[in-house]
Amino acid sequence: MDLQARIADTSTIVDLRDLTPDGVSFDSPVAIEPGTRVVLLTRVCDAHGERRDIALPVVERWSRHGHRHHRVGAEFAGVDDATRALLSEYCAQIASSHRSSHSWRHAAAD
């Protein structure tokens, strides 16, 4: 996944690693304590390919310190219905794209 977000009210940019309709994992250059609530600001494409700005309120559930970053797992807390629908749409697109790419690579190897 090649998607970044900014932690609201900061200049901190995080790399999103896994995004689902229920939560997200990301790499952060700063530590975030368990239970901390932050809002991630990012853009995702809808089914028509239009980029849409979204705000993702999350609660940090776990964190692991890595060599240059902290891997954080968070669940959404108070995402509105429209944003949740857009996330579901985006995740379905990513899954479909991944399946198509995998099928193509598998066929090319045969």
The first five atom37 places (N, CA, C, CB, O) and aatype in JSON, in Angstrom:
{
  "aatype": [12, 3, 10, 5, 0, 1, 9, 0, 3, 16, 15, 16, 9, 19, 3, 10, 1, 3, 10, 16, 14, 3, 7, 19, 15, 13, 3, 15, 14, 19, 0, 9, 6, 14, 7, 16, 1, 19, 19, 10, 10, 16, 1, 19, 4, 3, 0, 8, 7, 6, 1, 1, 3, 9, 0, 10, 14, 19, 19, 6, 1, 17, 15, 1, 8, 7, 8, 1, 8, 8, 1, 19, 7, 0, 6, 13, 0, 7, 19, 3, 3, 0, 16, 1, 0, 10, 10, 15, 6, 18, 4, 0, 5, 9, 0, 15, 15, 8, 1, 15, 15, 8, 15, 17, 1, 8, 0, 0, 0, 3],
  "atom_mask": [
    [1, 1, 1, 1, 1],
    [1, 1, 1, 1, 1],
    [1, 1, 1, 1, 1],
    [1, 1, 1, 1, 1],
    [1, 1, 1, 1, 1],
    [1, 1, 1, 1, 1],
    [1, 1, 1, 1, 1],
    [1, 1, 1, 1, 1],
    [1, 1, 1, 1, 1],
    [1, 1, 1, 1, 1],
    [1, 1, 1, 1, 1],
    [1, 1, 1, 1, 1],
    [1, 1, 1, 1, 1],
    [1, 1, 1, 1, 1],
    [1, 1, 1, 1, 1],
    [1, 1, 1, 1, 1],
    [1, 1, 1, 1, 1],
    [1, 1, 1, 1, 1],
    [1, 1, 1, 1, 1],
    [1, 1, 1, 1, 1],
    [1, 1, 1, 1, 1],
    [1, 1, 1, 1, 1],
    [1, 1, 1, 0, 1],
    [1, 1, 1, 1, 1],
    [1, 1, 1, 1, 1],
    [1, 1, 1, 1, 1],
    [1, 1, 1, 1, 1],
    [1, 1, 1, 1, 1],
    [1, 1, 1, 1, 1],
    [1, 1, 1, 1, 1],
    [1, 1, 1, 1, 1],
    [1, 1, 1, 1, 1],
    [1, 1, 1, 1, 1],
    [1, 1, 1, 1, 1],
    [1, 1, 1, 0, 1],
    [1, 1, 1, 1, 1],
    [1, 1, 1, 1, 1],
    [1, 1, 1, 1, 1],
    [1, 1, 1, 1, 1],
    [1, 1, 1, 1, 1],
    [1, 1, 1, 1, 1],
    [1, 1, 1, 1, 1],
    [1, 1, 1, 1, 1],
    [1, 1, 1, 1, 1],
    [1, 1, 1, 1, 1],
    [1, 1, 1, 1, 1],
    [1, 1, 1, 1, 1],
    [1, 1, 1, 1, 1],
    [1, 1, 1, 0, 1],
    [1, 1, 1, 1, 1],
    [1, 1, 1, 1, 1],
    [1, 1, 1, 1, 1],
    [1, 1, 1, 1, 1],
    [1, 1, 1, 1, 1],
    [1, 1, 1, 1, 1],
    [1, 1, 1, 1, 1],
    [1, 1, 1, 1, 1],
    [1, 1, 1, 1, 1],
    [1, 1, 1, 1, 1],
    [1, 1, 1, 1, 1],
    [1, 1, 1, 1, 1],
    [1, 1, 1, 1, 1],
    [1, 1, 1, 1, 1],
    [1, 1, 1, 1, 1],
    [1, 1, 1, 1, 1],
    [1, 1, 1, 0, 1],
    [1, 1, 1, 1, 1],
    [1, 1, 1, 1, 1],
    [1, 1, 1, 1, 1],
    [1, 1, 1, 1, 1],
    [1, 1, 1, 1, 1],
    [1, 1, 1, 1, 1],
    [1, 1, 1, 0, 1],
    [1, 1, 1, 1, 1],
    [1, 1, 1, 1, 1],
    [1, 1, 1, 1, 1],
    [1, 1, 1, 1, 1],
    [1, 1, 1, 0, 1],
    [1, 1, 1, 1, 1],
    [1, 1, 1, 1, 1],
    [1, 1, 1, 1, 1],
    [1, 1, 1, 1, 1],
    [1, 1, 1, 1, 1],
    [1, 1, 1, 1, 1],
    [1, 1, 1, 1, 1],
    [1, 1, 1, 1, 1],
    [1, 1, 1, 1, 1],
    [1, 1, 1, 1, 1],
    [1, 1, 1, 1, 1],
    [1, 1, 1, 1, 1],
    [1, 1, 1, 1, 1],
    [1, 1, 1, 1, 1],
    [1, 1, 1, 1, 1],
    [1, 1, 1, 1, 1],
    [1, 1, 1, 1, 1],
    [1, 1, 1, 1, 1],
    [1, 1, 1, 1, 1],
    [1, 1, 1, 1, 1],
    [1, 1, 1, 1, 1],
    [1, 1, 1, 1, 1],
    [1, 1, 1, 1, 1],
    [1, 1, 1, 1, 1],
    [1, 1, 1, 1, 1],
    [1, 1, 1, 1, 1],
    [1, 1, 1, 1, 1],
    [1, 1, 1, 1, 1],
    [1, 1, 1, 1, 1],
    [1, 1, 1, 1, 1],
    [1, 1, 1, 1, 1],
    [1, 1, 1, 1, 1]
  ],
  "atom_positions": [
    [[0.85, -1.17, 0.0], [0.0, 0.0, 0.0], [0.89, 1.22, 0.0], [-0.97, 0.0, 1.22], [1.82, 1.32, 0.81]],
    [[0.62, 2.14, -0.89], [1.43, 3.36, -1.0], [0.55, 4.55, -0.63], [2.03, 3.51, -2.44], [0.12, 5.31, -1.5]],
    [[0.3, 4.69, 0.66], [-0.6, 5.73, 1.13], [-0.02, 6.34, 2.39], [-2.03, 5.16, 1.39], [0.46, 5.64, 3.28]],
    [[-0.08, 7.67, 2.45], [0.39, 8.37, 3.63], [-0.75, 9.16, 4.25], [1.56, 9.31, 3.28], [-1.79, 9.38, 3.63]],
    [[-0.54, 9.56, 5.49], [-1.49, 10.41, 6.19], [-0.69, 11.38, 7.05], [-2.49, 9.55, 7.06], [0.49, 11.18, 7.32]],
    [[-1.37, 12.43, 7.46], [-0.77, 13.38, 8.4], [-1.59, 13.3, 9.68], [-0.75, 14.85, 7.83], [-2.82, 13.24, 9.64]],
    [[-0.9, 13.3, 10.81], [-1.61, 13.36, 12.09], [-2.11, 14.79, 12.26], [-0.68, 12.92, 13.29], [-1.33, 15.74, 12.25]],
    [[-3.42, 14.93, 12.42], [-4.04, 16.26, 12.51], [-3.38, 17.1, 13.6], [-5.55, 16.13, 12.79], [-2.96, 16.59, 14.64]],
    [[-3.31, 18.39, 13.33], [-2.73, 19.39, 14.25], [-1.23, 19.2, 14.46], [-3.45, 19.32, 15.58], [-0.67, 19.74, 15.42]],
    [[-0.59, 18.44, 13.57], [0.87, 18.27, 13.63], [1.4, 18.3, 12.2], [1.26, 16.92, 14.35], [0.63, 18.37, 11.24]],
    [[2.71, 18.24, 12.08], [3.33, 18.11, 10.75], [3.82, 16.67, 10.54], [4.5, 19.12, 10.6], [4.54, 16.4, 9.58]],
    [[3.43, 15.75, 11.43], [3.9, 14.37, 11.38], [3.21, 13.59, 10.27], [3.67, 13.68, 12.73], [1.99, 13.47, 10.24]],
    [[4.02, 13.05, 9.36], [3.53, 12.22, 8.26], [3.78, 10.76, 8.63], [4.24, 12.58, 6.91], [4.86, 10.4, 9.1]],
    [[2.77, 9.92, 8.42], [2.88, 8.49, 8.69], [2.61, 7.71, 7.4], [1.9, 8.05, 9.82], [1.86, 8.16, 6.54]],
    [[3.24, 6.55, 7.29], [3.02, 5.66, 6.15], [1.99, 4.62, 6.55], [4.36, 4.97, 5.7], [2.21, 3.85, 7.49]],
    [[0.87, 4.58, 5.84], [-0.16, 3.6, 6.14], [0.29, 2.25, 5.58], [-1.53, 4.02, 5.54], [0.74, 2.17, 4.44]],
    [[0.16, 1.2, 6.37], [0.6, -0.14, 5.99], [-0.57, -1.06, 5.69], [1.45, -0.74, 7.07], [-0.49, -1.89, 4.79]],
    [[-1.65, -0.93, 6.43], [-2.83, -1.77, 6.23], [-4.04, -0.93, 6.59], [-2.76, -3.09, 7.09], [-4.09, -0.32, 7.67]],
    [[-5.01, -0.9, 5.71], [-6.21, -0.1, 5.91], [-7.42, -0.97, 5.66], [-6.22, 1.16, 4.99], [-7.54, -1.57, 4.59]],
    [[-8.3, -1.05, 6.64], [-9.54, -1.81, 6.5], [-10.69, -0.9, 6.92], [-9.51, -3.12, 7.37], [-10.44, 0.2, 7.42]],
    [[-11.93, -1.31, 6.71], [-13.05, -0.48, 7.18], [-13.11, -0.34, 8.7], [-14.36, -1.06, 6.69], [-13.84, 0.5, 9.21]],
    [[-12.34, -1.16, 9.43], [-12.38, -1.13, 10.89], [-11.17, -0.51, 11.56], [-12.54, -2.49, 11.39], [-11.24, -0.12, 12.73]],
    [[-10.04, -0.41, 10.84], [-8.84, 0.11, 11.47], [-7.7, 0.25, 10.49], [0.0, 0.0, 0.0], [-7.85, 0.07, 9.29]],
    [[-6.54, 0.58, 11.06], [-5.37, 0.88, 10.23], [-4.1, 0.54, 11.01], [-5.37, 2.36, 9.8], [-4.07, 0.65, 12.24]],
    [[-3.07, 0.13, 10.29], [-1.74, 0.08, 10.89], [-0.87, 1.05, 10.1], [-1.14, -1.39, 10.9], [-1.05, 1.22, 8.89]],
    [[0.07, 1.66, 10.79], [0.92, 2.64, 10.13], [2.26, 2.73, 10.83], [0.25, 4.01, 10.1], [2.41, 2.33, 11.99]],
    [[3.24, 3.27, 10.11], [4.57, 3.53, 10.65], [4.66, 5.01, 10.99], [5.69, 3.11, 9.65], [4.39, 5.87, 10.15]],
    [[5.03, 5.3, 12.22], [5.11, 6.67, 12.69], [6.53, 6.99, 13.15], [4.11, 6.91, 13.84], [7.17, 6.16, 13.79]],
    [[7.02, 8.18, 12.82], [8.35, 8.56, 13.3], [8.36, 8.92, 14.79], [8.87, 9.74, 12.49], [9.42, 9.04, 15.4]],
    [[7.17, 9.08, 15.37], [7.06, 9.41, 16.79], [6.25, 8.33, 17.5], [6.39, 10.81, 16.99], [5.37, 7.7, 16.91]],
    [[6.55, 8.12, 18.78], [5.82, 7.13, 19.57], [4.41, 7.64, 19.87], [6.58, 6.82, 20.89], [4.19, 8.83, 20.08]],
    [[3.47, 6.71, 19.87], [2.09, 7.03, 20.24], [1.7, 6.01, 21.3], [1.11, 6.99, 18.98], [1.77, 4.8, 21.07]],
    [[1.29, 6.49, 22.44], [0.99, 5.61, 23.57], [-0.34, 4.89, 23.36], [0.96, 6.41, 24.88], [-1.26, 5.44, 22.76]],
    [[-0.44, 3.64, 23.85], [-1.7, 2.91, 23.75], [-2.84, 3.7, 24.38], [-1.58, 1.55, 24.44], [-2.69, 4.31, 25.44]],
    [[-3.98, 3.69, 23.7], [-5.15, 4.43, 24.17], [-5.23, 5.87, 23.67], [0.0, 0.0, 0.0], [-6.26, 6.53, 23.83]],
    [[-4.15, 6.35, 23.06], [-4.12, 7.72, 22.55], [-5.05, 7.83, 21.34], [-2.69, 8.14, 22.17], [-5.06, 6.96, 20.47]],
    [[-5.81, 8.91, 21.29], [-6.68, 9.2, 20.15], [-6.02, 10.26, 19.28], [-8.1, 9.68, 20.62], [-5.59, 11.3, 19.77]],
    [[-5.94, 9.96, 17.99], [-5.45, 10.93, 17.01], [-6.37, 10.87, 15.79], [-3.95, 10.62, 16.61], [-7.17, 9.95, 15.63]],
    [[-6.24, 11.87, 14.96], [-6.98, 11.89, 13.7], [-5.96, 11.86, 12.57], [-7.92, 13.15, 13.59], [-5.05, 12.69, 12.51]],
    [[-6.12, 10.88, 11.68], [-5.26, 10.77, 10.51], [-5.97, 11.42, 9.32], [-4.9, 9.28, 10.21], [-7.12, 11.1, 9.03]],
    [[-5.27, 12.31, 8.64], [-5.81, 13.0, 7.46], [-5.16, 12.4, 6.23], [-5.58, 14.55, 7.54], [-3.93, 12.4, 6.12]],
    [[-5.96, 11.9, 5.29], [-5.41, 11.27, 4.1], [-6.38, 11.46, 2.94], [-5.13, 9.77, 4.34], [-7.42, 12.1, 3.07]],
    [[-6.02, 10.88, 1.8], [-6.87, 10.9, 0.6], [-6.94, 9.49, 0.05], [-6.32, 11.9, -0.48], [-5.94, 8.78, -0.02]],
    [[-8.15, 9.1, -0.34], [-8.34, 7.81, -1.01], [-9.17, 8.05, -2.26], [-9.02, 6.76, -0.06], [-9.9, 9.04, -2.35]],
    [[-9.07, 7.14, -3.21], [-9.86, 7.24, -4.44], [-11.18, 6.51, -4.27], [-9.09, 6.66, -5.64], [-11.24, 5.43, -3.69]],
    [[-12.24, 7.14, -4.78], [-13.53, 6.47, -4.77], [-13.65, 5.57, -6.0], [-14.7, 7.51, -4.72], [-12.68, 5.42, -6.75]],
    [[-14.81, 4.98, -6.21], [-15.01, 4.04, -7.32], [-14.86, 4.7, -8.69], [-16.39, 3.41, -7.22], [-14.65, 4.01, -9.69]],
    [[-14.96, 6.03, -8.74], [-14.83, 6.76, -10.0], [-13.42, 7.3, -10.21], [-15.82, 7.91, -10.04], [-13.15, 8.0, -11.19]],
    [[-12.51, 6.97, -9.28], [-11.13, 7.41, -9.41], [-10.88, 8.82, -8.89], [0.0, 0.0, 0.0], [-9.78, 9.35, -9.04]],
    [[-11.89, 9.42, -8.27], [-11.72, 10.77, -7.71], [-11.09, 10.67, -6.33], [-13.08, 11.53, -7.64], [-11.49, 9.85, -5.51]],
    [[-10.08, 11.52, -6.08], [-9.44, 11.55, -4.77], [-10.33, 12.29, -3.79], [-8.03, 12.21, -4.85], [-10.81, 13.39, -4.07]],
    [[-10.53, 11.67, -2.65], [-11.39, 12.24, -1.62], [-10.61, 12.4, -0.33], [-12.62, 11.36, -1.4], [-9.95, 11.46, 0.13]],
    [[-10.67, 13.59, 0.27], [-10.05, 13.84, 1.56], [-10.9, 13.19, 2.65], [-9.88, 15.37, 1.82], [-12.12, 13.33, 2.65]],
    [[-10.24, 12.49, 3.56], [-10.97, 11.91, 4.69], [-10.19, 12.12, 5.97], [-11.23, 10.41, 4.46], [-8.96, 12.2, 5.98]],
    [[-10.93, 12.22, 7.06], [-10.37, 12.31, 8.4], [-10.73, 11.02, 9.12], [-10.9, 13.59, 9.17], [-11.9, 10.65, 9.2]],
    [[-9.72, 10.35, 9.65], [-9.91, 9.06, 10.3], [-9.56, 9.17, 11.78], [-9.05, 7.98, 9.62], [-8.38, 9.11, 12.14]],
    [[-10.56, 9.33, 12.64], [-10.28, 9.33, 14.08], [-9.97, 7.91, 14.53], [-11.49, 9.91, 14.9], [-10.74, 6.98, 14.27]],
    [[-8.82, 7.73, 15.19], [-8.4, 6.4, 15.61], [-7.98, 6.39, 17.07], [-7.24, 5.9, 14.73], [-7.64, 7.43, 17.65]],
    [[-8.02, 5.2, 17.65], [-7.48, 4.96, 18.99], [-6.36, 3.94, 18.83], [-8.59, 4.45, 20.0], [-6.57, 2.86, 18.27]],
    [[-5.19, 4.29, 19.31], [-4.04, 3.4, 19.19], [-4.24, 2.21, 20.13], [-2.71, 4.15, 19.53], [-4.53, 2.39, 21.31]],
    [[-4.09, 0.99, 19.58], [-4.29, -0.24, 20.36], [-2.99, -0.95, 20.68], [-5.21, -1.18, 19.62], [-2.87, -1.58, 21.73]],
    [[-2.01, -0.85, 19.79], [-0.71, -1.46, 20.04], [0.36, -0.7, 19.28], [-0.72, -2.95, 19.63], [0.08, 0.02, 18.32]],
    [[1.6, -0.87, 19.73], [2.72, -0.2, 19.08], [3.97, -1.04, 19.29], [2.91, 1.24, 19.63], [4.19, -1.61, 20.36]],
    [[4.79, -1.1, 18.25], [6.09, -1.79, 18.33], [7.16, -0.84, 17.81], [6.08, -3.13, 17.52], [7.01, -0.24, 16.75]],
    [[8.22, -0.72, 18.57], [9.32, 0.14, 18.15], [10.18, -0.61, 17.14], [10.16, 0.6, 19.38], [10.64, -1.73, 17.4]],
    [[10.4, 0.03, 15.99], [11.28, -0.54, 14.97], [12.58, 0.23, 14.92], [0.0, 0.0, 0.0], [12.86, 1.06, 15.78]],
    [[13.38, -0.06, 13.91], [14.68, 0.58, 13.77], [14.55, 2.1, 13.58], [15.44, -0.03, 12.61], [15.26, 2.87, 14.23]],
    [[13.66, 2.52, 12.7], [13.53, 3.96, 12.41], [12.12, 4.49, 12.63], [13.94, 4.23, 10.99], [11.86, 5.67, 12.38]],
    [[11.22, 3.64, 13.09], [9.83, 4.07, 13.24], [9.14, 3.23, 14.3], [9.09, 3.97, 11.9], [9.7, 2.27, 14.83]],
    [[7.92, 3.6, 14.58], [7.05, 2.85, 15.47], [5.91, 2.31, 14.61], [6.51, 3.75, 16.67], [5.22, 3.08, 13.95]],
    [[5.71, 1.01, 14.61], [4.57, 0.41, 13.92], [3.39, 0.49, 14.88], [4.86, -1.09, 13.46], [3.47, 0.02, 16.02]],
    [[2.3, 1.08, 14.43], [1.14, 1.33, 15.27], [-0.08, 0.63, 14.68], [0.88, 2.85, 15.41], [-0.29, 0.65, 13.47]],
    [[-0.86, 0.01, 15.54], [-2.14, -0.56, 15.14], [-3.25, 0.22, 15.83], [0.0, 0.0, 0.0], [-3.19, 0.45, 17.04]],
    [[-4.25, 0.64, 15.07], [-5.3, 1.47, 15.65], [-6.65, 1.07, 15.07], [-5.03, 2.97, 15.38], [-6.75, 0.59, 13.95]],
    [[-7.69, 1.29, 15.88], [-9.03, 1.05, 15.38], [-9.74, 2.39, 15.25], [-9.82, 0.09, 16.31], [-9.45, 3.34, 15.98]],
    [[-10.67, 2.44, 14.32], [-11.42, 3.68, 14.12], [-12.35, 3.94, 15.29], [-12.21, 3.61, 12.8], [-12.93, 3.01, 15.86]],
    [[-12.49, 5.2, 15.63], [-13.32, 5.6, 16.76], [-14.18, 6.78, 16.33], [-12.45, 5.97, 18.01], [-13.73, 7.93, 16.34]],
    [[-15.41, 6.5, 15.95], [-16.31, 7.59, 15.58], [-16.24, 7.98, 14.11], [0.0, 0.0, 0.0], [-16.5, 9.13, 13.77]],
    [[-15.89, 7.04, 13.23], [-15.9, 7.32, 11.8], [-17.36, 7.42, 11.35], [-15.12, 6.22, 10.98], [-18.17, 6.55, 11.66]],
    [[-17.69, 8.48, 10.62], [-19.07, 8.64, 10.17], [-19.41, 7.63, 9.07], [-19.3, 10.07, 9.66], [-18.52, 7.03, 8.46]],
    [[-20.7, 7.46, 8.82], [-21.17, 6.45, 7.86], [-20.64, 6.69, 6.45], [-22.69, 6.43, 7.84], [-20.28, 5.74, 5.75]],
    [[-20.58, 7.94, 6.02], [-20.1, 8.25, 4.66], [-18.62, 7.88, 4.52], [-20.29, 9.75, 4.34], [-18.22, 7.33, 3.49]],
    [[-17.82, 8.16, 5.53], [-16.4, 7.82, 5.49], [-16.22, 6.31, 5.54], [-15.65, 8.48, 6.65], [-15.37, 5.77, 4.84]],
    [[-17.0, 5.63, 6.37], [-16.91, 4.16, 6.45], [-17.27, 3.52, 5.11], [-17.83, 3.62, 7.58], [-16.65, 2.55, 4.69]],
    [[-18.29, 4.07, 4.43], [-18.67, 3.56, 3.11], [-17.55, 3.78, 2.1], [-19.97, 4.24, 2.62], [-17.25, 2.9, 1.3]],
    [[-16.93, 4.96, 2.14], [-15.82, 5.24, 1.24], [-14.64, 4.32, 1.52], [-15.38, 6.71, 1.37], [-13.99, 3.84, 0.58]],
    [[-14.35, 4.05, 2.79], [-13.28, 3.12, 3.15], [-13.57, 1.72, 2.62], [-13.09, 3.08, 4.68], [-12.68, 1.05, 2.09]],
    [[-14.81, 1.27, 2.76], [-15.19, -0.05, 2.27], [-14.99, -0.13, 0.76], [-16.65, -0.38, 2.63], [-14.48, -1.12, 0.23]],
    [[-15.4, 0.93, 0.07], [-15.25, 1.01, -1.39], [-13.76, 0.96, -1.77], [-15.91, 2.3, -1.94], [-13.36, 0.22, -2.66]],
    [[-12.96, 1.77, -1.09], [-11.53, 1.83, -1.37], [-10.87, 0.47, -1.11], [-10.86, 2.92, -0.51], [-10.08, 0.0, -1.92]],
    [[-11.19, -0.14, 0.03], [-10.58, -1.43, 0.36], [-10.98, -2.51, -0.64], [-10.98, -1.86, 1.78], [-10.17, -3.37, -0.97]],
    [[-12.21, -2.47, -1.13], [-12.65, -3.43, -2.15], [-11.87, -3.23, -3.44], [-14.17, -3.28, -2.41], [-11.5, -4.2, -4.1]],
    [[-11.61, -1.97, -3.8], [-10.82, -1.68, -5.0], [-9.4, -2.23, -4.87], [-10.78, -0.17, -5.27], [-8.87, -2.83, -5.8]],
    [[-8.79, -2.01, -3.71], [-7.43, -2.47, -3.47], [-7.38, -4.0, -3.52], [-6.91, -1.96, -2.11], [-6.48, -4.58, -4.12]],
    [[-8.34, -4.65, -2.89], [-8.37, -6.12, -2.88], [-8.56, -6.65, -4.3], [-9.49, -6.64, -1.96], [-7.92, -7.63, -4.68]],
    [[-9.43, -6.02, -5.06], [-9.68, -6.45, -6.44], [-8.43, -6.26, -7.29], [-10.85, -5.67, -7.04], [-8.07, -7.13, -8.09]],
    [[-7.77, -5.13, -7.13], [-6.54, -4.85, -7.86], [-5.46, -5.86, -7.5], [-6.05, -3.42, -7.57], [-4.73, -6.33, -8.37]],
    [[-5.35, -6.19, -6.21], [-4.36, -7.15, -5.75], [-4.64, -8.53, -6.34], [-4.34, -7.21, -4.21], [-3.72, -9.21, -6.79]],
    [[-5.92, -8.94, -6.35], [-6.28, -10.25, -6.92], [-5.95, -10.29, -8.4], [-7.76, -10.54, -6.7], [-5.42, -11.29, -8.89]],
    [[-6.27, -9.22, -9.14], [-6.0, -9.17, -10.57], [-4.5, -9.24, -10.84], [-6.58, -7.9, -11.2], [-4.06, -9.97, -11.74]],
    [[-3.73, -8.5, -10.08], [-2.27, -8.5, -10.24], [-1.71, -9.88, -9.93], [-1.62, -7.44, -9.33], [-0.83, -10.37, -10.65]],
    [[-2.21, -10.5, -8.87], [-1.73, -11.82, -8.48], [-2.08, -12.85, -9.56], [-2.33, -12.24, -7.11], [-1.25, -13.69, -9.91]],
    [[-3.29, -12.79, -10.09], [-3.71, -13.72, -11.14], [-2.85, -13.55, -12.38], [-5.19, -13.51, -11.49], [-2.45, -14.54, -13.0]],
    [[-2.55, -12.31, -12.75], [-1.73, -12.04, -13.93], [-0.33, -12.6, -13.73], [-1.67, -10.53, -14.22], [0.22, -13.24, -14.63]],
    [[0.25, -12.36, -12.54], [1.6, -12.86, -12.28], [1.62, -14.38, -12.27], [2.12, -12.32, -10.94], [2.57, -14.99, -12.76]],
    [[0.58, -15.0, -11.71], [0.51, -16.46, -11.66], [0.4, -17.03, -13.08], [-0.69, -16.92, -10.8], [1.07, -18.01, -13.4]],
    [[-0.43, -16.43, -13.91], [-0.6, -16.9, -15.31], [0.69, -16.71, -16.1], [-1.76, -16.13, -16.01], [1.04, -17.56, -16.92]],
    [[1.4, -15.61, -15.86], [2.64, -15.33, -16.58], [3.73, -16.34, -16.19], [3.13, -13.88, -16.3], [4.61, -16.64, -16.99]],
    [[3.67, -16.85, -14.98], [4.68, -17.8, -14.52], [4.45, -19.19, -15.12], [4.68, -17.88, -13.0], [5.38, -19.99, -15.19]],
    [[3.21, -19.48, -15.55], [2.89, -20.81, -16.09], [3.44, -21.04, -17.46], [1.41, -21.02, -16.12], [3.24, -22.11, -18.04]]
  ]
}
